[in-house]
Amino acid sequence: MREKSFWGWGYQDAFPDDDGRRALGEMAKLLLGLESVELLPLPRIDAIELSEPRKRAPEGLPITSERTARISHTYGRAYGDLIRGFGGDFANAPDLVATPESEDQVRQILDWCDESGVAVVPYGGGTSVVRGVECPRDRADAVLSLDLAKLDRVLEIDRTSRLARIQAGATGPELEAALAQEGLTLRCYPQSFEHSTLGGWIATRAGGHFATLYTHVDDLVASTRTLTPRGTIETRLLPASGAGPSADRLILGSEGTLGVITEAWMRVRPRPLYKLSASVRFSELSAAVRAARELAQSGLHPSNCRLLDPAEAALNKVVEDGSSVLIVAFESDDHPLEAWMSRALEICEGAGGKHRGAKDRSQEGESWKAAFVQAPYLQTALVSLGILADTFETACTWSRFEELHAALGENVRRALVETGGGGTLTCRFTHVYPDGPAPYYTFVTKAERGGELAQWAAIKAAAADTLMAHGATITHHHAVGRTHRPWYEQEVPALYREILRSAKRVVDPQGLMNPGVLVEP
Ligand SMILES: Cc1cc2nc3c(=O)[nH]c(=O)nc-3n(C[C@H](O)[C@H](O)[C@H](O)COP(=O)(O)OP(=O)(O)OC[C@H]3O[C@@H](n4cnc5c(N)ncnc54)[C@H](O)[C@@H]3O)c2cc1C
């Protein structure tokens, strides 16, 4: 069993050693023009002070108040979580941690919490970046973190209908390994794939591998089963239905506020046999944006249509000559893809793109995945060097993108200068739709030691206010949680929030399910 870091991303043994940190520090120095970068001392779990649990764990249920369990369930993996964990601040630790092994036990735990006035925070992989798994200690007599890790199996497969019944606590690698034995895949790869879970994806409406068409996990969900304090909601397994507002749509994105998703029927597919990809360079970002838009509107549905602005392309060492890059890929388990790729490249050329043709990637396996899942370790390592690195993401219409992008450039860069003396801001498109892109921004700056949380909050507010002012969404796939709530409240109609609150009152009358996330009870 590999041990997970109690404060940072992923497995402890994958965190870089001092030489690795020094090498990363050299890169950060170059990127930010710094004179020196310090290797800060790493936190020690035995030095952490925890308050006493406010409730005793009941007999006969898999609930503990053990110290390490409480520490490792205190935070998600947002920048602010890493900073607090790195600083040894675990004041928000849950009083109790539950690890049910069956749905029956989930029910018993929910019943005990309901009777005892204990708030419940459903916990999948704990990779939330919006303070979704943080424990609201001020909102209840005690808080229990309900970890679904032991509900991790693929229970049933309907090959004819290409469906799989999967337990909510299965992580990406766990469910893919089980499906691979049948030659199948869910093909949902958020960057947090290694540690996040199916239940977490559904609860947050995660964005996965496909850049077009099946972008969110929503599109892969066929039915869900959710245990609420007042009973179970199981939806009918159907390919489609026009019978009123969809119950699955209420569960998708509910972020643990209505109940605990225990399993779902998911739409799976055979593993792809044909894979083609191409990389197209553009001298102007606006030309690359035009190509991405025309591709998104072409009906070709590329599996990848990832635009990198010049800074993003350089940061990722794709090209360093100031070009923007559009990575276009197609995949299929059924047919060769040359015709699709050739039309896609024609569209790119029409917008001024230059390329060296497509590469056949069908024999390459999933080698890209190793680099992809390694990337999150960097942010944690940068925290230990006093560097602030974080991302924000959104979606807007094509007509609004140019102005939004310019305003973000101006406002976020100003905040970077005001709070950290400067820094970098890069942009890529993770997903594209016929009516607009989902731009994803990364910012890096020198952290203000001791003032990191305020510094981060100022940059985040500059970004989020700009998104609201330009008609964009506060999140395309990172969810609302506690962090995005003020802007979510600006984004969605007040009457709709009232409907959500009413729904919560029905299934959770005491307001014990993840209070503070998404809507006020
Ligand atoms: C490095 C990094 C990269 C990321 N990349 C992506 C990405 O590419 N795409 C993307 O969409 N997101 C991404 N995220 C965000 C995060 O991984 C997603 O929100 C993910 O879906 C969370 O899954 P989880 O299992 O870790 O859930 P958790 O973090 O444990 O929980 C998230 C929320 O869902 C609730 N929840 C969890 N499980 C259940 C359940 N069974 N029933 C009810 N509620 C539940 C929790 O209470 C919480 O509110 C990234 C995060 C990190 C740190």
The ligand as an SDF file (V2000), in Angstrom:
LIG
                    3D

 53 58  0  0  0  0  0  0  0  0999 V2000
   -4.4650   18.4450   -9.5260 C   0  0  0  0  0  0  0  0  0  0  0  0
   -5.9340   18.4670   -9.7700 C   0  0  0  0  0  0  0  0  0  0  0  0
   -6.4080   18.3230  -11.0680 C   0  0  0  0  0  0  0  0  0  0  0  0
   -7.7780   18.3570  -11.2970 C   0  0  0  0  0  0  0  0  0  0  0  0
   -8.2370   18.1720  -12.5790 N   0  0  0  0  0  0  0  0  0  0  0  0
   -9.5660   18.1650  -12.8170 C   0  0  0  0  0  0  0  0  0  0  0  0
  -10.0730   17.9370  -14.1370 C   0  0  0  0  0  0  0  0  0  0  0  0
   -9.3140   17.7400  -15.0950 O   0  0  0  0  0  0  0  0  0  0  0  0
  -11.4120   17.9280  -14.3030 N   0  0  0  0  0  0  0  0  0  0  0  0
  -12.2650   18.1290  -13.2560 C   0  0  0  0  0  0  0  0  0  0  0  0
  -13.4650   18.1050  -13.4600 O   0  0  0  0  0  0  0  0  0  0  0  0
  -11.8140   18.3560  -12.0140 N   0  0  0  0  0  0  0  0  0  0  0  0
  -10.5000   18.3640  -11.7580 C   0  0  0  0  0  0  0  0  0  0  0  0
  -10.0460   18.5740  -10.4770 N   0  0  0  0  0  0  0  0  0  0  0  0
  -11.0000   18.7920   -9.3890 C   0  0  0  0  0  0  0  0  0  0  0  0
  -11.4470   17.4830   -8.6720 C   0  0  0  0  0  0  0  0  0  0  0  0
  -10.5290   16.4490   -8.9100 O   0  0  0  0  0  0  0  0  0  0  0  0
  -12.8320   17.0800   -9.1590 C   0  0  0  0  0  0  0  0  0  0  0  0
  -13.7740   17.9800   -8.6180 O   0  0  0  0  0  0  0  0  0  0  0  0
  -13.2300   15.6340   -8.8010 C   0  0  0  0  0  0  0  0  0  0  0  0
  -14.4300   15.3350   -9.4510 O   0  0  0  0  0  0  0  0  0  0  0  0
  -13.3800   15.3910   -7.3160 C   0  0  0  0  0  0  0  0  0  0  0  0
  -13.4770   13.9930   -7.1010 O   0  0  0  0  0  0  0  0  0  0  0  0
  -13.1360   13.3500   -5.6790 P   0  0  0  0  0  0  0  0  0  0  0  0
  -13.4900   11.9270   -5.7430 O   0  0  0  0  0  0  0  0  0  0  0  0
  -11.7560   13.6780   -5.3000 O   0  0  0  0  0  0  0  0  0  0  0  0
  -14.1740   14.1240   -4.7750 O   0  0  0  0  0  0  0  0  0  0  0  0
  -13.9180   14.8790   -3.4080 P   0  0  0  0  0  0  0  0  0  0  0  0
  -12.8900   15.9200   -3.5710 O   0  0  0  0  0  0  0  0  0  0  0  0
  -13.7350   13.8930   -2.3350 O   0  0  0  0  0  0  0  0  0  0  0  0
  -15.3400   15.5820   -3.2310 O   0  0  0  0  0  0  0  0  0  0  0  0
  -15.7450   16.6230   -4.0990 C   0  0  0  0  0  0  0  0  0  0  0  0
  -17.1730   17.0280   -3.7420 C   0  0  0  0  0  0  0  0  0  0  0  0
  -18.0670   15.9630   -4.0530 O   0  0  0  0  0  0  0  0  0  0  0  0
  -18.6930   15.4710   -2.8700 C   0  0  0  0  0  0  0  0  0  0  0  0
  -18.6970   14.0140   -2.9840 N   0  0  0  0  0  0  0  0  0  0  0  0
  -17.6430   13.1920   -3.1840 C   0  0  0  0  0  0  0  0  0  0  0  0
  -18.0440   11.9260   -3.2940 N   0  0  0  0  0  0  0  0  0  0  0  0
  -19.3890   11.9380   -3.1470 C   0  0  0  0  0  0  0  0  0  0  0  0
  -20.3960   10.9260   -3.1440 C   0  0  0  0  0  0  0  0  0  0  0  0
  -20.1090    9.6430   -3.3310 N   0  0  0  0  0  0  0  0  0  0  0  0
  -21.6720   11.3050   -2.9450 N   0  0  0  0  0  0  0  0  0  0  0  0
  -22.0070   12.6080   -2.7520 C   0  0  0  0  0  0  0  0  0  0  0  0
  -21.1000   13.6000   -2.7490 N   0  0  0  0  0  0  0  0  0  0  0  0
  -19.8060   13.2630   -2.9520 C   0  0  0  0  0  0  0  0  0  0  0  0
  -17.8810   16.0040   -1.7110 C   0  0  0  0  0  0  0  0  0  0  0  0
  -18.6430   16.1630   -0.5440 O   0  0  0  0  0  0  0  0  0  0  0  0
  -17.3700   17.3190   -2.2730 C   0  0  0  0  0  0  0  0  0  0  0  0
  -18.3470   18.3250   -2.1380 O   0  0  0  0  0  0  0  0  0  0  0  0
   -8.6710   18.5530  -10.2200 C   0  0  0  0  0  0  0  0  0  0  0  0
   -8.1740   18.6700   -8.9120 C   0  0  0  0  0  0  0  0  0  0  0  0
   -6.8220   18.6290   -8.6850 C   0  0  0  0  0  0  0  0  0  0  0  0
   -6.3130   18.7520   -7.2940 C   0  0  0  0  0  0  0  0  0  0  0  0
  1  2  1  0
  2  3  1  0
  2 52  2  0
  3  4  2  0
  4  5  1  0
  4 50  1  0
  5  6  2  0
  6  7  1  0
  6 13  1  0
  7  8  2  0
  7  9  1  0
  9 10  1  0
 10 11  2  0
 10 12  1  0
 12 13  2  0
 13 14  1  0
 14 15  1  0
 14 50  1  0
 15 16  1  0
 16 17  1  0
 16 18  1  0
 18 19  1  0
 18 20  1  0
 20 21  1  0
 20 22  1  0
 22 23  1  0
 23 24  1  0
 24 25  2  0
 24 26  1  0
 24 27  1  0
 27 28  1  0
 28 29  2  0
 28 30  1  0
 28 31  1  0
 31 32  1  0
 32 33  1  0
 33 34  1  0
 33 48  1  0
 34 35  1  0
 35 36  1  0
 35 46  1  0
 36 37  1  0
 36 45  1  0
 37 38  2  0
 38 39  1  0
 39 40  1  0
 39 45  2  0
 40 41  1  0
 40 42  2  0
 42 43  1  0
 43 44  2  0
 44 45  1  0
 46 47  1  0
 46 48  1  0
 48 49  1  0
 50 51  2  0
 51 52  1  0
 52 53  1  0
M  END
$$$$
